Amino acid sequence: MKRFIVTLLTLSFCVVALAQQNSVVKDIITDPNLSLRCKELMQDRTDKIKVRQKLSSLLQRNQKVLKETPEMRKIMRKRLEANQITVRNELYLATLQVQSMEESIIRSGCPGINL
């Protein structure tokens, strides 16, 4: 009788251990749709970062041209100042969009993300 009980308990523990092992294996395997979506999100993020870098270089170039523009050229200086404000606003919006994209990537649960 004792042997039967011990055998029964051993079998029940083995079934529980196998069930846990199967759930761990399912967690390790990633859904292909999720990985494709993560790749798209990361690509959008890298594209927006490139735009942000271009805007930053444009802002630096505009500041340099504005500094070199003589005081006599009032209309050109006003256009450059307006352009500087526009580029600065676009840069700010691009930075906010990159932050938002990073947050959505993290929320979606992309594996192995390096921000």
C-alpha positions as CSV (number, residue, x, y, z in Angstrom):
1,M,0.0,0.0,0.0
2,K,2.8,2.4,0.9
3,R,4.5,1.7,-2.4
4,F,1.3,2.5,-4.3
5,I,1.0,5.9,-2.5
6,V,4.6,6.8,-3.1
7,T,4.3,5.8,-6.8
8,L,1.2,7.9,-7.1
9,L,2.8,10.9,-5.5
10,T,5.9,10.6,-7.6
11,L,3.8,10.5,-10.8
12,S,1.8,13.5,-9.7
13,F,4.9,15.5,-9.1
14,C,6.3,14.5,-12.5
15,V,3.2,15.6,-14.3
16,V,3.3,19.0,-12.5
17,A,7.0,19.4,-13.4
18,L,6.4,18.6,-17.1
19,A,3.5,21.0,-17.2
20,Q,5.7,23.8,-15.8
21,Q,8.5,22.9,-18.3
22,N,6.1,23.2,-21.2
23,S,4.9,26.6,-20.1
24,V,8.5,27.8,-19.9
25,V,9.3,26.6,-23.4
26,K,6.2,28.5,-24.7
27,D,7.4,31.7,-23.0
28,I,10.8,31.4,-24.6
29,I,9.5,31.1,-28.1
30,T,8.5,34.5,-29.5
31,D,5.6,35.2,-31.7
32,P,6.8,36.0,-35.3
33,N,4.2,38.7,-35.6
34,L,5.6,40.4,-32.5
35,S,9.1,40.3,-33.8
36,L,8.0,41.8,-37.1
37,R,6.2,44.5,-35.3
38,C,9.2,45.2,-33.1
39,K,11.4,45.5,-36.2
40,E,9.0,48.0,-37.7
41,L,8.9,50.0,-34.5
42,M,12.7,50.0,-34.3
43,Q,13.0,51.0,-38.0
44,D,10.5,53.9,-37.5
45,R,12.5,55.0,-34.4
46,T,15.8,54.9,-36.3
47,D,14.3,56.9,-39.2
48,K,13.0,59.5,-36.7
49,I,16.4,59.7,-35.0
50,K,18.0,60.4,-38.5
51,V,15.5,63.2,-39.0
52,R,16.3,64.6,-35.6
53,Q,20.0,64.6,-36.4
54,K,19.4,66.4,-39.7
55,L,17.3,69.0,-37.9
56,S,20.1,69.5,-35.4
57,S,22.6,70.0,-38.1
58,L,20.3,72.4,-39.9
59,L,19.9,74.4,-36.7
60,Q,23.7,74.6,-36.3
61,R,24.2,75.7,-39.9
62,N,21.4,78.3,-39.6
63,Q,23.0,79.7,-36.4
64,K,26.3,80.0,-38.2
65,V,24.8,81.7,-41.2
66,L,22.9,84.1,-38.9
67,K,26.1,85.0,-37.1
68,E,27.9,85.7,-40.3
69,T,25.1,87.7,-41.8
70,P,25.7,91.5,-41.7
71,E,23.4,93.8,-39.7
72,M,22.6,95.7,-42.9
73,R,20.7,92.7,-44.4
74,K,17.6,93.0,-42.1
75,I,15.2,91.0,-44.3
76,M,17.6,88.1,-44.6
77,R,18.3,88.2,-40.8
78,K,14.5,88.1,-40.1
79,R,14.1,85.1,-42.4
80,L,17.0,83.3,-40.8
81,E,15.6,84.0,-37.3
82,A,12.2,82.7,-38.4
83,N,13.8,79.7,-39.9
84,Q,15.7,79.1,-36.7
85,I,12.5,79.1,-34.7
86,T,10.8,76.7,-37.1
87,V,13.7,74.3,-37.1
88,R,14.0,74.5,-33.3
89,N,10.2,73.6,-33.0
90,E,10.6,70.8,-35.4
91,L,13.6,69.4,-33.5
92,Y,11.6,69.6,-30.3
93,L,8.7,67.7,-31.8
94,A,11.0,65.1,-33.3
95,T,12.6,64.6,-29.9
96,L,9.1,64.1,-28.3
97,Q,8.2,61.6,-31.0
98,V,11.3,59.6,-30.5
99,Q,10.6,59.4,-26.7
100,S,7.0,58.4,-27.5
101,M,8.2,55.7,-29.9
102,E,10.7,54.4,-27.3
103,E,7.9,54.1,-24.7
104,S,5.6,52.3,-27.1
105,I,8.4,49.9,-28.0
106,I,9.0,49.1,-24.3
107,R,5.2,48.8,-23.7
108,S,4.8,46.4,-26.6
109,G,7.3,44.0,-25.0
110,C,10.0,43.8,-27.6
111,P,12.7,41.3,-26.6
112,G,16.3,42.4,-26.4
113,I,15.8,46.1,-26.9
114,N,18.7,48.5,-26.6
115,L,17.7,52.1,-26.4
